[in-house]
Amino acid sequence: MSELIRWSDIFLTGVDEMDSQHRTLVDMINHVYELLEKGKH
């Protein structure tokens, strides 16, 4: 999988719900990035 953003614990806020949402957001961004990269070929 192509990654635009690599998740790191440095992004953690210490608020479990927010951290989970941020992780999901990073995963979604990376998925869209991967689809865009595949579309270029």
mmCIF file as gemmi writes it, N, C-alpha and C atoms, coordinates in Angstrom:
data_model
loop_
_atom_site.group_PDB
_atom_site.id
_atom_site.type_symbol
_atom_site.label_atom_id
_atom_site.label_alt_id
_atom_site.label_comp_id
_atom_site.label_asym_id
_atom_site.label_entity_id
_atom_site.label_seq_id
_atom_site.pdbx_PDB_ins_code
_atom_site.Cartn_x
_atom_site.Cartn_y
_atom_site.Cartn_z
_atom_site.occupancy
_atom_site.B_iso_or_equiv
_atom_site.pdbx_formal_charge
_atom_site.auth_seq_id
_atom_site.auth_asym_id
_atom_site.pdbx_PDB_model_num
ATOM 1 N N . MET Axp A 1 ? 0.84 -1.186 0 1 0 ? 1 A 1
ATOM 2 C CA . MET Axp A 1 ? 0 0 0 1 0 ? 1 A 1
ATOM 3 C C . MET Axp A 1 ? 0.88 1.242 0 1 0 ? 1 A 1
ATOM 4 N N . SER Axp A 2 ? 0.553 2.18 -0.851 1 0 ? 2 A 1
ATOM 5 C CA . SER Axp A 2 ? 1.263 3.452 -0.88 1 0 ? 2 A 1
ATOM 6 C C . SER Axp A 2 ? 0.848 4.289 0.325 1 0 ? 2 A 1
ATOM 7 N N . GLU Axp A 3 ? 1.806 4.989 0.872 1 0 ? 3 A 1
ATOM 8 C CA . GLU Axp A 3 ? 1.495 5.833 2.028 1 0 ? 3 A 1
ATOM 9 C C . GLU Axp A 3 ? 1.916 7.268 1.749 1 0 ? 3 A 1
ATOM 10 N N . LEU Axp A 4 ? 1.015 8.171 1.951 1 0 ? 4 A 1
ATOM 11 C CA . LEU Axp A 4 ? 1.337 9.59 1.916 1 0 ? 4 A 1
ATOM 12 C C . LEU Axp A 4 ? 1.759 10.025 3.311 1 0 ? 4 A 1
ATOM 13 N N . ILE Axp A 5 ? 1.065 9.461 4.306 1 0 ? 5 A 1
ATOM 14 C CA . ILE Axp A 5 ? 1.355 9.753 5.71 1 0 ? 5 A 1
ATOM 15 C C . ILE Axp A 5 ? 1.624 8.438 6.421 1 0 ? 5 A 1
ATOM 16 N N . ARG Axp A 6 ? 2.768 8.306 7.038 1 0 ? 6 A 1
ATOM 17 C CA . ARG Axp A 6 ? 3.065 7.107 7.819 1 0 ? 6 A 1
ATOM 18 C C . ARG Axp A 6 ? 2.709 7.388 9.276 1 0 ? 6 A 1
ATOM 19 N N . TRP Axp A 7 ? 1.815 6.559 9.823 1 0 ? 7 A 1
ATOM 20 C CA . TRP Axp A 7 ? 1.379 6.754 11.207 1 0 ? 7 A 1
ATOM 21 C C . TRP Axp A 7 ? 2.562 6.588 12.148 1 0 ? 7 A 1
ATOM 22 N N . SER Axp A 8 ? 2.603 7.441 13.143 1 0 ? 8 A 1
ATOM 23 C CA . SER Axp A 8 ? 3.639 7.376 14.164 1 0 ? 8 A 1
ATOM 24 C C . SER Axp A 8 ? 3.007 7.71 15.51 1 0 ? 8 A 1
ATOM 25 N N . ASP Axp A 9 ? 3.541 7.117 16.559 1 0 ? 9 A 1
ATOM 26 C CA . ASP Axp A 9 ? 3.029 7.421 17.902 1 0 ? 9 A 1
ATOM 27 C C . ASP Axp A 9 ? 3.227 8.883 18.277 1 0 ? 9 A 1
ATOM 28 N N . ILE Axp A 10 ? 4.041 9.597 17.533 1 0 ? 10 A 1
ATOM 29 C CA . ILE Axp A 10 ? 4.235 11.031 17.8 1 0 ? 10 A 1
ATOM 30 C C . ILE Axp A 10 ? 2.924 11.804 17.592 1 0 ? 10 A 1
ATOM 31 N N . PHE Axp A 11 ? 1.998 11.208 16.824 1 0 ? 11 A 1
ATOM 32 C CA . PHE Axp A 11 ? 0.703 11.85 16.572 1 0 ? 11 A 1
ATOM 33 C C . PHE Axp A 11 ? -0.285 11.66 17.715 1 0 ? 11 A 1
ATOM 34 N N . LEU Axp A 12 ? 0.011 10.777 18.647 1 0 ? 12 A 1
ATOM 35 C CA . LEU Axp A 12 ? -0.923 10.47 19.724 1 0 ? 12 A 1
ATOM 36 C C . LEU Axp A 12 ? -1.136 11.679 20.637 1 0 ? 12 A 1
ATOM 37 N N . THR Axp A 13 ? -2.397 11.874 21.013 1 0 ? 13 A 1
ATOM 38 C CA . THR Axp A 13 ? -2.748 12.996 21.888 1 0 ? 13 A 1
ATOM 39 C C . THR Axp A 13 ? -2.958 12.542 23.324 1 0 ? 13 A 1
ATOM 40 N N . GLY Axp A 14 ? -3.181 11.23 23.503 1 0 ? 14 A 1
ATOM 41 C CA . GLY Axp A 14 ? -3.501 10.713 24.826 1 0 ? 14 A 1
ATOM 42 C C . GLY Axp A 14 ? -4.997 10.626 25.074 1 0 ? 14 A 1
ATOM 43 N N . VAL Axp A 15 ? -5.784 11.082 24.116 1 0 ? 15 A 1
ATOM 44 C CA . VAL Axp A 15 ? -7.242 10.983 24.195 1 0 ? 15 A 1
ATOM 45 C C . VAL Axp A 15 ? -7.633 9.85 23.247 1 0 ? 15 A 1
ATOM 46 N N . ASP Axp A 16 ? -8.034 8.709 23.829 1 0 ? 16 A 1
ATOM 47 C CA . ASP Axp A 16 ? -8.248 7.496 23.035 1 0 ? 16 A 1
ATOM 48 C C . ASP Axp A 16 ? -9.179 7.691 21.849 1 0 ? 16 A 1
ATOM 49 N N . GLU Axp A 17 ? -10.317 8.32 22.063 1 0 ? 17 A 1
ATOM 50 C CA . GLU Axp A 17 ? -11.277 8.512 20.972 1 0 ? 17 A 1
ATOM 51 C C . GLU Axp A 17 ? -10.677 9.368 19.858 1 0 ? 17 A 1
ATOM 52 N N . MET Axp A 18 ? -9.99 10.43 20.22 1 0 ? 18 A 1
ATOM 53 C CA . MET Axp A 18 ? -9.379 11.307 19.224 1 0 ? 18 A 1
ATOM 54 C C . MET Axp A 18 ? -8.25 10.591 18.484 1 0 ? 18 A 1
ATOM 55 N N . ASP Axp A 19 ? -7.444 9.838 19.221 1 0 ? 19 A 1
ATOM 56 C CA . ASP Axp A 19 ? -6.358 9.095 18.589 1 0 ? 19 A 1
ATOM 57 C C . ASP Axp A 19 ? -6.895 8.083 17.581 1 0 ? 19 A 1
ATOM 58 N N . SER Axp A 20 ? -7.98 7.416 17.932 1 0 ? 20 A 1
ATOM 59 C CA . SER Axp A 20 ? -8.609 6.451 17.036 1 0 ? 20 A 1
ATOM 60 C C . SER Axp A 20 ? -9.123 7.141 15.774 1 0 ? 20 A 1
ATOM 61 N N . GLN Axp A 21 ? -9.746 8.289 15.952 1 0 ? 21 A 1
ATOM 62 C CA . GLN Axp A 21 ? -10.26 9.045 14.801 1 0 ? 21 A 1
ATOM 63 C C . GLN Axp A 21 ? -9.11 9.518 13.916 1 0 ? 21 A 1
ATOM 64 N N . HIS Axp A 22 ? -8.036 9.969 14.519 1 0 ? 22 A 1
ATOM 65 C CA . HIS Axp A 22 ? -6.885 10.436 13.733 1 0 ? 22 A 1
ATOM 66 C C . HIS Axp A 22 ? -6.26 9.289 12.956 1 0 ? 22 A 1
ATOM 67 N N . ARG Axp A 23 ? -6.166 8.12 13.586 1 0 ? 23 A 1
ATOM 68 C CA . ARG Axp A 23 ? -5.608 6.95 12.909 1 0 ? 23 A 1
ATOM 69 C C . ARG Axp A 23 ? -6.482 6.567 11.717 1 0 ? 23 A 1
ATOM 70 N N . THR Axp A 24 ? -7.8 6.597 11.917 1 0 ? 24 A 1
ATOM 71 C CA . THR Axp A 24 ? -8.739 6.303 10.827 1 0 ? 24 A 1
ATOM 72 C C . THR Axp A 24 ? -8.58 7.321 9.701 1 0 ? 24 A 1
ATOM 73 N N . LEU Axp A 25 ? -8.45 8.573 10.048 1 0 ? 25 A 1
ATOM 74 C CA . LEU Axp A 25 ? -8.274 9.628 9.051 1 0 ? 25 A 1
ATOM 75 C C . LEU Axp A 25 ? -6.998 9.408 8.239 1 0 ? 25 A 1
ATOM 76 N N . VAL Axp A 26 ? -5.906 9.071 8.896 1 0 ? 26 A 1
ATOM 77 C CA . VAL Axp A 26 ? -4.641 8.793 8.197 1 0 ? 26 A 1
ATOM 78 C C . VAL Axp A 26 ? -4.821 7.602 7.258 1 0 ? 26 A 1
ATOM 79 N N . ASP Axp A 27 ? -5.497 6.56 7.719 1 0 ? 27 A 1
ATOM 80 C CA . ASP Axp A 27 ? -5.754 5.395 6.87 1 0 ? 27 A 1
ATOM 81 C C . ASP Axp A 27 ? -6.582 5.775 5.645 1 0 ? 27 A 1
ATOM 82 N N . MET Axp A 28 ? -7.592 6.622 5.844 1 0 ? 28 A 1
ATOM 83 C CA . MET Axp A 28 ? -8.442 7.053 4.731 1 0 ? 28 A 1
ATOM 84 C C . MET Axp A 28 ? -7.655 7.896 3.734 1 0 ? 28 A 1
ATOM 85 N N . ILE Axp A 29 ? -6.836 8.802 4.226 1 0 ? 29 A 1
ATOM 86 C CA . ILE Axp A 29 ? -6.003 9.636 3.345 1 0 ? 29 A 1
ATOM 87 C C . ILE Axp A 29 ? -5.07 8.755 2.529 1 0 ? 29 A 1
ATOM 88 N N . ASN Axp A 30 ? -4.455 7.78 3.18 1 0 ? 30 A 1
ATOM 89 C CA . ASN Axp A 30 ? -3.546 6.884 2.468 1 0 ? 30 A 1
ATOM 90 C C . ASN Axp A 30 ? -4.276 6.038 1.425 1 0 ? 30 A 1
ATOM 91 N N . HIS Axp A 31 ? -5.5 5.64 1.719 1 0 ? 31 A 1
ATOM 92 C CA . HIS Axp A 31 ? -6.278 4.867 0.76 1 0 ? 31 A 1
ATOM 93 C C . HIS Axp A 31 ? -6.605 5.71 -0.477 1 0 ? 31 A 1
ATOM 94 N N . VAL Axp A 32 ? -7.041 6.928 -0.273 1 0 ? 32 A 1
ATOM 95 C CA . VAL Axp A 32 ? -7.332 7.827 -1.402 1 0 ? 32 A 1
ATOM 96 C C . VAL Axp A 32 ? -6.054 8.082 -2.199 1 0 ? 32 A 1
ATOM 97 N N . TYR Axp A 33 ? -4.957 8.301 -1.524 1 0 ? 33 A 1
ATOM 98 C CA . TYR Axp A 33 ? -3.675 8.509 -2.197 1 0 ? 33 A 1
ATOM 99 C C . TYR Axp A 33 ? -3.309 7.309 -3.072 1 0 ? 33 A 1
ATOM 100 N N . GLU Axp A 34 ? -3.504 6.11 -2.52 1 0 ? 34 A 1
ATOM 101 C CA . GLU Axp A 34 ? -3.2 4.893 -3.273 1 0 ? 34 A 1
ATOM 102 C C . GLU Axp A 34 ? -4.07 4.801 -4.532 1 0 ? 34 A 1
ATOM 103 N N . LEU Axp A 35 ? -5.354 5.106 -4.4 1 0 ? 35 A 1
ATOM 104 C CA . LEU Axp A 35 ? -6.248 5.073 -5.563 1 0 ? 35 A 1
ATOM 105 C C . LEU Axp A 35 ? -5.835 6.103 -6.612 1 0 ? 35 A 1
ATOM 106 N N . LEU Axp A 36 ? -5.444 7.279 -6.169 1 0 ? 36 A 1
ATOM 107 C CA . LEU Axp A 36 ? -4.986 8.311 -7.117 1 0 ? 36 A 1
ATOM 108 C C . LEU Axp A 36 ? -3.709 7.882 -7.809 1 0 ? 36 A 1
ATOM 109 N N . GLU Axp A 37 ? -2.796 7.264 -7.089 1 0 ? 37 A 1
ATOM 110 C CA . GLU Axp A 37 ? -1.547 6.79 -7.671 1 0 ? 37 A 1
ATOM 111 C C . GLU Axp A 37 ? -1.814 5.69 -8.715 1 0 ? 37 A 1
ATOM 112 N N . LYS Axp A 38 ? -2.731 4.784 -8.421 1 0 ? 38 A 1
ATOM 113 C CA . LYS Axp A 38 ? -3.074 3.738 -9.374 1 0 ? 38 A 1
ATOM 114 C C . LYS Axp A 38 ? -3.695 4.324 -10.63 1 0 ? 38 A 1
ATOM 115 N N . GLY Axp A 39 ? -4.438 5.403 -10.482 1 0 ? 39 A 1
ATOM 116 C CA . GLY Axp A 39 ? -5.092 6.042 -11.632 1 0 ? 39 A 1
ATOM 117 C C . GLY Axp A 39 ? -4.126 6.733 -12.574 1 0 ? 39 A 1
ATOM 118 N N . LYS Axp A 40 ? -2.927 7.008 -12.126 1 0 ? 40 A 1
ATOM 119 C CA . LYS Axp A 40 ? -1.923 7.689 -12.958 1 0 ? 40 A 1
ATOM 120 C C . LYS Axp A 40 ? -1.299 6.759 -13.986 1 0 ? 40 A 1
ATOM 121 N N . HIS Axp A 41 ? -1.417 5.447 -13.759 1 0 ? 41 A 1
ATOM 122 C CA . HIS Axp A 41 ? -0.715 4.483 -14.615 1 0 ? 41 A 1
ATOM 123 C C . HIS Axp A 41 ? -1.615 3.947 -15.689 1 0 ? 41 A 1
